Structures are given as structure tokens and as C-alpha cells.
Amino acid sequence: MLSSEQAIIADAVVSRTGNNLTVALPGSGKSTTCIAGLVKLLEQNRKARPWMVTFTRAATTSIANKLRLLLSKKDFDRVGVSTFHGIILEQYKTLPKQCDLIMDGRFEGKVSEAMMACGYMGEHDEAKQTIDLETRQLNMDVNTISTITRTYLSVLEERNLIDFNLMCREVVFGLRKGAIKRLAITHMIVDEFQDTDEVQLAWMEEHALSGVSITAVGDDDQSIYSFRGGLGFKIMSQFTERFDAKPYYLSTCYRCGGDILKAAERIITTNQGRIPKEMKAAADHAGNVTIIQAANRELSYESLVENITRHTGSWAVLARTGFHLDKIELLLHSQKIACRRTAGRSIWTTSTGDSLLRVFRMILNQNVDDSAHYALTALMKLQGDDLNEFEKRGAMNISAALYLLPESKGKQLLQVVTTVFADTINPVFIKRNITLLTAAIEQLVEEKKNLAIARSILKILEESTGSWHERLTMFVGRLTPTRENKELKLEPTVVVLTTLHGSKGLEWDNVAIVDCNVKSIPSPKVDTEEGIEEERRLMYVGMTRAIHRLELHTHGERSHYLDELLLDRLLPVKWVRYLADPNEPGYGPFSDINAA
């Protein structure tokens, strides 16, 4: 059953009198509304040939499955659902001369090839992001683009290759020249319209020129992909004029409790670059918004774990970057709380993480000689070397290993390992051990990405509490069985760990956003007002994932986004301090703070 505002928009989809823009709140049922409009269109207009464009394969599959249940086979065959890339690829295939399309691993490989060819000194991810952003420009000027992108284009041209971004540009130019036929459709619905880039927008315009009725559905407040060309507020605000479109609004949120929506609204309305809109909560519950202040990161994560065990329902822990999730993942594992990473790869599943666990096991084994083969396996794995030569020489003790290992192949690390067996609670010795281990590993690990992982793990080890032996035991004894998924009885509820970007489009009963600090949210890399506003939109996206409970965890100097909440005394936001020391006044472990 559609609401009155959803029904109006569903009717607008049916109409062919013009184009439509729907500005939709998080949790306002935009997918439901679009599907209802498609069903109504197909039932009322036998000549209609609609197409719905999405940004992800998951969304495409979900919408197609729902339509399949609601439509007859005959009507279902009249509707198309695909990603931008999927439908544009079909048009590209109609060209008489085509290049070989690269994707996934082949794209990664060509980026690496371009980096080597031009002597690029930055990180692979940085090169990839630069190339992706610049090749999304409709009128790309080879004289003004970066050297890495220009080299990448040369690499592809030499091998008659093309990537998705370049393919989309070719199709737009082909449509303009008449070399490619426009889709034989009557209606087009574009979901997540705020994420469209220049080329995708030009592709939509080419079809609008042929009489296709365009319905754009999106939310400028959820525009968080400018780093990959998303036009966001700019195109949302210009769409009605550019496409002669009529605006509609889905202003009722059916997901968040009223207090959660009020808090999110307080954050997002600080932005200047946005479409003003009404925000209403339909939920019959207020929800709960709590800012939790702790003295340091360790106590902040401790409070998070405690609350996960106290409050039932689905849980998600959101962070600005995947790096902030690594320690939380370890902590949850140590408490036997099941968790799953959905954005970014866990460092504990990498070969580097596995190798360091081997080294930790070796250190814990007081009988060094008996663990020599294990030691060599870890060392060679870190270096990426072949073990065959050592295995041919048979089992060996540490002395033999030190003799056989070349200077550049881990000898220093093995020498360090023989010096850090002492179990001591003296912080000086613990710091010394970690420093020695870090220095030895930095000598061993050549790949930048693997080195970053190793440093992250050692940083977590350094920030942990307890003796040297206790810290290593935490890694070895608790993490390992969890990674192997053996013999460890986990709680039935799986905690989702993801980034703020990765949370978009999802929802949970309970949401915790961690590290809401000055140096994390907004990102310290952002130095423009436009960037600050996008980071605020990112915060808004994370906050509106929560149905019943929203926790904002901070330590040290809190993010000014939290200050924006605390300034409004009318907001039902609870501010508490997590106290771990029983000697502190008000020990609770949670103690209310007077915001005044």
C-alpha cells in the first residue's frame, strides 16, 4: 500500500507529458515507489517500453526479482533493468569496430603497467582513483590530464583495449554522430541520480532528445561520490531546468526513529549546497541517539563492545575508513562476537596478516629450535620467496636457519625474534620489542601495501594493554581460531563492520559510528568547503542507517559535527562519558555528562 506522496510519484512515472525529478529521503521507499510506477505503467500502457537504470548489480537483481513476482511474463519481458555499464555495453557492441573491454583484475594490471611506464611514485590506489576520475570527463583534454592518466590511455591504445569509462564516452559520441542507435524505449527511471557523472548524464540527455520520458530519483543529501565524478547537488538542483522536469518529494522516512531523524536533520541542514526539504518520521518509536565520550580509543572501543552485548537486534559498526575497523574486528573476535567485514578486506585475511601471526606464534614458543621451520615459513611468506630450497635442506634449528638465510631474506627478523622472548610488564621493554620487530619487518617487506598492513597490526599490538606475552596471546590464541572458523562458538547475531561509504542503502536496528574525532570525521585530507560538506553528507548517510539506536563514539577532541548536535539543546541527544576506572567519580561504567 503506497502512501499518498508515493502514489503521486508512481502516477508521474506513468505520464509521458514530461520528465520528473523525485527528491527522496533515506528510508522513504523510493525503490518501492519506482517499482509501483513501473507496474502501473506496464498494466495501463501496452505500448510502453520502460527501462530502469541502477548503479549496482545487487540493486539490479533485487528490482528485477521484485518485478518478476508482480508482473506477468509478457509484461516482464517489456521492461529492462540494468546498471549504466550493462546497458551501455550492449550499445557499444553494435559498433562495427570495437576494442577489447578490460575489467576487474585486468584494469588493476594496466594501472600498474602505466605506473611503471611513467615512473609514478604514488600509491596504486591513488593512481587508480586519478585515472577513474579523469576518464569520467566527457570532454577530456589529453593536454590537461595527469601524466598517469595520459600514460594509461597510451597503454590501452597500444593494445586496442578500452575500460568502462572510456566505453561510455565512446557510446555518447556514437549516439551524437548517429553511429549508435538510441534505445527503443519510452520511459527511463534512473535510481541514485545524484551519483551520475558527466558522461552518464550526457547519455541520458541523448535519450531524452528522442522523446524518452526521464524520471530521476535521488537525494542530494546522500551525494558522497564526488571522488569518482558524482555530480550530486549540482545536477540535482539543475535537473528541473535542464530537462524541463517537474519536481516531486518523498519526505517521509519509514526507517529511522523520530529522534534519530531529527539528529540527522540537524547535521545535514548545516550544509549550504543542498535542496531544502521537509523531513518527517513515520516510525512509531522515537529511537535513541547517544554520544559516548571516552578518554582514549581503547576505552571507546571497549564501550562499543559492551553496548553490542547489552542491546539486541542487528548491529553495524561504521567507520570513516577501513583502517579504523581493524582493531575493532580484533576486539570483537577476542570477545567471541561474530562479525563480518563488508567494505574493504580484513587485514587478518591477508597473507601478511597470516605471516605475522606465524611470527607471533614463534615468539610465544619458548623452544626456539623446535619452531625453526615455522619461523622460516613465516619469513619466506612475508618476503614472497619460495620455500622449496629450504625444504630440500631438511628440518633445521635456528642456528642453521640463520646460516642459510641471506642477509636480505629475513635474517634480521629472525635475529630479532631470538631476543624478544622475555615476558615482562615493563612498558619500556614492550616498546623496545615492538620497535625492534617493526624495524626488522620494514627491512623484510618490500611491497607498500603489505608493509602498511604489517604496520597496522603492530600498531594495534602497541596500543593493546598487558604484558608482552599477554598481547601476543591475544593475537595468537583468540584471533587464529576465529579466522579458521573452528571450535569457536560465536553468538548468533553477526555484527557488520563497514565504512560510512559502504553503509549506503542499508539499515540496521543499531548503528555505531566510531572515531567521531577531529582527525577522522571529517577526513584530515579534506581542505575545501565543498569537501567539508560532502563529509557531512557522509556522516548523515551513516546516521540514517539506524532504525532504533544510534551511537556516536568519540575520544579525545570530538568532531565538530558532534558539536553541531550539542549546540541544539532541544535535540533529544544523550551525552555520556564512558568511565573505566572505578575510582573515578560517577563510575557506572556510563556516566551522564551535563552538556552545559
DAGIWO-V239478 format. One record per helix or strand of 2 or more residues. SS is the DSSP state (H for helix, E for strand). FROM is the first residue (numbers start at 1). TO is the last residue. If there is no record, write none. Layout:
BEGIN
SS/FROM/TO, SS/FROM/TO
END
This chain:
BEGIN
H/4/14, E/19/24, H/30/44, E/50/54, H/57/70, H/73/76, E/80/83, H/84/92, E/100/101, H/105/118, H/124/134, H/147/158, E/161/162, H/164/177, E/187/190, H/193/195, H/198/209, E/213/218, H/220/222, H/226/228, H/233/242, E/245/250, E/252/253, H/258/268, E/280/281, E/288/294, H/297/310, E/315/319, H/323/334, E/339/341, H/347/349, H/351/364, H/369/383, H/388/392, H/398/404, H/411/417, H/427/444, H/448/463, H/468/484, E/495/499, H/501/503, E/508/513, H/529/543, E/546/555, H/560/567, E/573/578, E/590/592
END
